[in-house]
Amino acid sequence: MDRVSSSEEPPTAKISSIFIYPIKSCRGISVSQASISLTGFRWDRQWLVVNSKGRAYTQRVEPKLALVEVELPKNAFTEGWEPTKSSYLDFG
């Protein structure tokens, strides 16, 4: 039986990349840092694609959503940034 010396450091985890998915079911984006909120990474799954009846589209219903590329402004990851009316797309 091997004994672990008390001077040995416990194993540590190393994060090599972070992906967030601002729009549920769409392509994720790689970020170098991400703030953590009560519900997870900031901006992760904050938006959802819905149809005219308000029903959600997911990749189960529409697999092509995986091809939709998402982009957030760099300052979206600074403390206090909030989207404005011009930050949204309206397909109405």
C-alpha positions as CSV (number, residue, x, y, z in Angstrom):
1,M,0.0,0.0,0.0
2,D,1.4,3.4,-1.0
3,R,1.3,6.1,1.6
4,V,0.8,9.7,0.5
5,S,3.2,12.0,2.2
6,S,1.6,14.9,4.0
7,S,3.9,17.3,2.2
8,E,2.5,16.4,-1.2
9,E,0.2,18.9,-2.8
10,P,-3.3,17.7,-3.6
11,P,-4.1,17.5,-7.3
12,T,-5.3,20.7,-8.9
13,A,-7.4,21.4,-11.9
14,K,-6.3,23.6,-14.8
15,I,-8.8,25.3,-17.0
16,S,-7.6,25.3,-20.6
17,S,-10.6,27.1,-22.2
18,I,-14.0,28.6,-21.4
19,F,-16.9,28.5,-23.8
20,I,-20.2,30.3,-23.2
21,Y,-23.4,30.0,-25.2
22,P,-25.2,33.4,-25.1
23,I,-28.1,32.0,-27.2
24,K,-29.3,28.6,-26.1
25,S,-28.7,26.0,-28.8
26,C,-26.5,28.2,-31.0
27,R,-22.7,28.0,-31.4
28,G,-20.7,28.8,-28.4
29,I,-17.9,31.4,-28.2
30,S,-14.5,31.0,-26.6
31,V,-13.7,33.6,-24.0
32,S,-10.5,34.3,-22.1
33,Q,-12.4,35.1,-18.9
34,A,-15.9,35.0,-17.6
35,S,-17.6,36.4,-14.6
36,I,-19.7,34.1,-12.5
37,S,-23.2,35.0,-11.5
38,L,-25.7,33.1,-9.3
39,T,-26.8,31.1,-12.3
40,G,-23.4,30.4,-13.9
41,F,-21.2,32.2,-16.3
42,R,-22.3,35.7,-17.2
43,W,-24.2,35.8,-20.6
44,D,-24.3,32.0,-20.8
45,R,-27.7,31.0,-22.3
46,Q,-29.2,34.5,-21.7
47,W,-31.2,34.4,-24.9
48,L,-33.4,31.9,-26.6
49,V,-34.7,31.7,-30.2
50,V,-38.5,31.5,-30.2
51,N,-41.1,31.2,-33.0
52,S,-44.0,33.6,-33.6
53,K,-46.0,31.7,-30.9
54,G,-43.3,32.2,-28.3
55,R,-42.2,28.6,-28.3
56,A,-38.6,27.8,-28.0
57,Y,-36.5,26.4,-30.8
58,T,-33.7,24.1,-29.7
59,Q,-31.3,21.9,-31.6
60,R,-33.6,19.0,-31.0
61,V,-36.2,20.8,-33.1
62,E,-33.9,22.7,-35.4
63,P,-30.4,21.2,-35.6
64,K,-29.1,24.0,-37.9
65,L,-29.1,26.3,-34.8
66,A,-25.7,24.8,-34.1
67,L,-24.4,26.7,-37.2
68,V,-25.6,30.1,-35.9
69,E,-22.5,32.1,-34.8
70,V,-22.8,34.5,-31.9
71,E,-20.8,37.5,-31.2
72,L,-20.7,39.8,-28.1
73,P,-18.8,43.1,-27.9
74,K,-15.5,42.8,-26.0
75,N,-16.8,45.2,-23.3
76,A,-19.7,42.8,-22.6
77,F,-17.3,41.1,-20.2
78,T,-16.5,44.2,-18.2
79,E,-18.2,44.9,-14.9
80,G,-21.5,46.7,-15.3
81,W,-22.0,46.4,-19.1
82,E,-25.6,45.9,-20.1
83,P,-27.0,45.6,-23.6
84,T,-28.9,48.5,-25.2
85,K,-31.8,48.5,-27.6
86,S,-29.3,48.5,-30.5
87,S,-27.7,45.3,-29.1
88,Y,-30.7,43.2,-30.1
89,L,-31.8,41.8,-33.4
90,D,-35.5,42.0,-34.2
91,F,-36.7,39.6,-36.9
92,G,-40.3,40.9,-36.4
